[in-house]
């Protein structure tokens, strides 16, 4: 038990660069009084003052002057905010450390799979095909956040004329998603792919989930050959393209939509236009 409490106190100490304690002038065993007494010894020896004790000093003193389990438990019961605040800081530090590790891993993953990410030869290319920054989006037509992201990406393309957009069909939300993804890829096999962008936009603009009826209705509206579309949707070529995208997503640790690759960064989740602009500028300047 003491080890667990000592670990908590270590978190408390490490989580703060220093904190204030009320100086009582008496060393009776509580953590606050112990810290205050230490400060008094190191400083002027005066009492009745607010003192600052740094983490290293606390850890050193606690090692030289162990406190009983009962005293520590009593202090933490009387001052739960100390533990809560310290644990929250510890969790933030852990998240930040994990994010830094993931960011470093993402750079290597993007570098190793650059061709498949940015130039796979079959994914939808929109915006400026010759743009100096490529934004890759993994998307699902039944994903509400993808529909929101569709509008945010449109704002980015409108405000920045040098964005090359690559949309990867990543249907993961059920049969309707898979059918829509197959239809989108199949649309690229008609009319030299000229309807793909329009079809993608119409599918994303549709409110609610997709079914065979909504997909075919939209396909007809944009001028696709429905018979040919249905045939191509079941082709091995479309199945292989979906598999390649699924395999790539697994490599990049992408298991939800939307997700983006911008420069050497992988962003998992919805991103507003303002943040997309910052990521694009970072990629441009790197």
C-alpha positions in Angstrom: 0.0 0.0 0.0 2.8 2.4 0.9 4.3 1.8 -2.6 1.1 2.8 -4.2 0.7 6.0 -2.1 4.4 6.8 -2.6 3.8 6.5 -6.4 0.9 9.0 -6.1 3.1 11.3 -4.1 5.8 11.0 -6.7 3.2 11.9 -9.4 2.2 14.9 -7.2 5.9 16.0 -6.9 6.8 15.4 -10.5 3.6 17.0 -11.8 4.4 20.3 -10.3 7.4 22.6 -10.6 6.7 23.8 -7.1 3.7 24.6 -4.9 2.8 26.7 -1.9 2.4 25.3 1.6 1.5 27.0 4.8 4.3 27.2 7.2 3.3 26.1 10.7 6.8 25.9 12.2 6.0 22.4 13.5 7.1 19.1 12.1 4.3 16.8 13.1 4.2 14.4 10.2 1.7 15.7 7.7 2.9 16.2 4.1 2.2 19.9 4.2 4.0 20.5 7.5 6.9 18.3 6.4 7.3 20.3 3.2 6.9 23.6 5.2 9.5 22.5 7.7 11.9 21.6 5.0 11.4 25.1 3.5 12.0 26.7 6.8 15.2 24.7 7.3 16.4 25.7 3.8 15.4 29.3 4.1 15.1 31.6 7.1 13.6 29.4 9.7 10.7 31.8 10.2 7.1 30.6 10.8 3.7 31.7 9.7 4.6 32.2 6.1 3.7 30.8 2.7 6.7 29.0 1.3 7.5 27.4 -2.1 8.9 23.9 -2.1 10.2 22.4 -5.4 9.6 18.8 -6.4 13.2 17.7 -6.0 13.4 19.1 -2.5 10.2 17.3 -1.5 11.3 14.0 -2.9 14.7 14.3 -1.2 13.2 15.2 2.2 10.5 12.4 1.9 13.2 9.9 1.2 15.2 11.0 4.3 12.1 11.4 6.5 9.5 8.7 5.6 5.9 9.3 6.5 3.6 6.6 7.7 0.8 5.2 5.6 -1.8 6.4 7.9 -0.6 10.0 7.8 -0.5 10.0 4.0 -3.9 8.5 3.7 -5.3 11.1 6.1 -3.8 13.9 4.2 -5.1 12.6 0.8 -8.6 12.2 2.3 -8.5 15.7 3.6 -7.1 17.1 0.4 -8.5 15.1 -2.5 -7.9 18.0 -4.9 -4.1 17.3 -4.6 -4.5 13.8 -6.0 -7.1 14.7 -8.6 -5.0 17.6 -9.9 -1.8 15.6 -10.0 -3.4 12.6 -11.7 -5.0 14.8 -14.3 -1.6 16.4 -15.0 -0.1 12.9 -15.2 -2.7 11.8 -17.7 -2.1 14.9 -19.8 1.6 14.2 -19.7 1.0 10.6 -20.7 -1.3 11.6 -23.6 1.2 14.2 -24.8 4.0 11.6 -24.7 1.9 9.1 -26.6 1.0 11.7 -29.2 4.7 12.5 -29.7 5.5 8.9 -30.2 2.7 8.4 -32.6 3.7 11.5 -34.6 7.3 10.2 -34.9 5.9 6.8 -36.0 3.6 8.4 -38.5 6.5 10.2 -40.2 8.2 6.9 -40.9 4.9 5.2 -42.0 4.2 8.0 -44.5 7.7 8.0 -45.9 7.6 4.2 -46.3 4.2 4.2 -48.0 4.4 7.5 -49.9 3.6 6.2 -53.3 0.5 4.2 -52.2 -0.7 7.2 -50.1 -0.3 10.0 -52.6 -0.2 8.4 -56.0 -2.1 5.0 -56.0 -3.4 5.6 -59.5 -7.1 4.9 -58.8 -8.3 7.2 -55.9 -10.3 10.3 -56.7 -8.1 13.4 -57.4 -9.8 16.8 -57.1 -8.8 20.3 -56.3 -5.7 21.4 -58.2 -4.1 18.2 -59.7 -0.8 20.1 -59.9 -1.0 21.6 -56.4 2.1 21.8 -54.2 0.3 20.3 -51.2 -1.6 17.0 -51.3 -4.4 16.4 -48.8 -5.4 12.7 -48.6 -8.7 11.9 -47.0 -10.0 8.5 -46.0 -13.7 8.7 -46.2 -17.1 6.9 -45.8 -20.3 8.1 -47.4 -22.4 7.0 -44.4 -20.1 8.8 -41.9 -21.7 12.0 -40.5 -18.3 13.5 -39.7 -17.1 12.8 -43.2 -20.1 14.8 -44.5 -19.0 17.7 -42.3 -15.4 17.3 -43.4 -16.5 17.3 -47.0 -17.6 20.9 -46.6 -14.5 21.9 -44.6 -12.2 20.4 -47.3 -14.2 22.4 -49.9 -13.5 25.6 -48.0 -9.8 24.7 -47.9 -9.7 24.1 -51.7 -11.6 27.4 -52.3 -9.3 29.4 -50.2 -6.0 27.8 -51.3 -5.7 27.2 -55.0 -2.7 24.9 -54.6 -4.3 22.0 -52.8 -4.3 18.6 -54.5 -7.1 16.5 -52.9 -7.0 12.7 -52.9 -10.1 10.9 -51.6 -9.7 7.2 -50.6 -12.8 5.2 -50.4 -12.8 3.6 -47.0 -16.3 2.1 -46.3 -16.3 0.8 -42.8 -19.9 1.5 -41.6 -21.8 -1.4 -42.9 -23.2 -2.7 -46.2 -24.6 0.6 -47.3 -21.1 2.2 -47.0 -19.5 -0.7 -48.9 -22.1 -0.3 -51.7 -21.5 3.4 -51.9 -17.7 3.0 -52.0 -18.0 0.4 -54.7 -20.3 2.6 -56.7 -17.9 5.6 -56.4 -14.9 3.6 -57.6 -17.1 2.1 -60.4 -18.1 5.5 -61.6 -14.4 6.2 -62.4 -14.6 3.5 -65.0 -17.2 5.4 -67.1 -16.6 8.4 -69.3 -12.9 8.5 -68.5 -13.7 9.1 -64.9 -15.3 12.5 -65.5 -18.3 11.9 -63.3 -16.3 10.7 -60.3 -15.9 14.1 -58.6 -19.6 15.0 -59.2 -20.8 11.6 -57.9 -18.6 11.9 -54.8 -19.9 15.3 -54.1 -23.6 14.2 -54.6 -23.1 11.2 -52.4 -21.6 13.3 -49.6 -24.2 16.0 -49.9 -27.0 13.4 -49.3 -28.5 13.7 -45.9 -28.8 10.4 -44.0 -27.4 7.0 -44.7 -27.1 5.4 -48.1 -29.0 2.4 -49.5 -29.0 0.8 -52.9 -32.0 3.0 -53.8 -30.3 6.3 -52.8 -27.0 5.4 -54.5 -28.6 4.4 -57.8 -30.9 7.5 -57.7 -27.9 9.8 -57.3 -26.0 7.9 -60.0 -28.8 8.4 -62.4 -29.0 12.1 -61.5 -25.3 12.7 -62.3 -25.6 10.9 -65.6 -24.0 7.5 -65.0 -25.0 4.4 -66.9 -26.7 2.3 -64.2 -26.4 -1.0 -65.8 -22.7 -0.5 -66.4 -22.2 0.8 -62.9 -23.8 -2.2 -61.3 -21.6 -4.5 -63.4 -18.4 -2.6 -62.5 -19.3 -2.5 -58.8 -19.0 -6.3 -58.7 -15.8 -6.4 -60.6 -12.5 -7.8 -59.2 -10.9 -4.5 -60.1 -13.1 -2.5 -57.7 -12.7 -5.2 -55.0 -8.9 -5.0 -55.3 -8.9 -1.2 -55.0 -11.0 -1.4 -51.8 -8.6 -4.0 -50.4 -5.6 -1.9 -51.2 -7.1 1.1 -49.3 -8.1 -1.1 -46.4 -4.6 -2.5 -46.2 -3.1 0.9 -46.3 -5.4 2.2 -43.6 -4.3 -0.8 -41.4 -0.6 0.1 -42.0 -1.3 3.7 -41.0 -3.3 2.7 -37.9 -6.4 4.4 -39.3 -9.5 2.6 -38.0 -12.1 5.4 -38.3 -13.3 8.1 -40.6 -12.5 10.7 -41.6 -8.8 10.6 -41.4 -6.2 12.7 -43.3 -2.6 12.5 -44.4 -1.1 16.0 -45.0 2.6 16.2 -45.6 4.1 13.7 -43.2 1.3 14.0 -40.6 -1.5 11.6 -40.1 -4.6 13.2 -38.6 -7.2 10.7 -37.3 -10.6 12.4 -37.0 -12.6 15.5 -38.1 -10.6 18.6 -38.8 -12.1 22.1 -39.4 -11.0 24.2 -42.4 -8.9 26.5 -40.2 -6.8 23.6 -38.9 -6.6 22.1 -42.3 -5.1 25.4 -43.5 -2.5 25.3 -40.8 -1.6 21.7 -41.6 -1.3 22.5 -45.3 1.0 25.5 -44.6 3.2 23.3 -42.3 3.5 20.7 -45.1 4.2 23.4 -47.6 7.0 24.9 -45.5 8.6 21.6 -44.6 
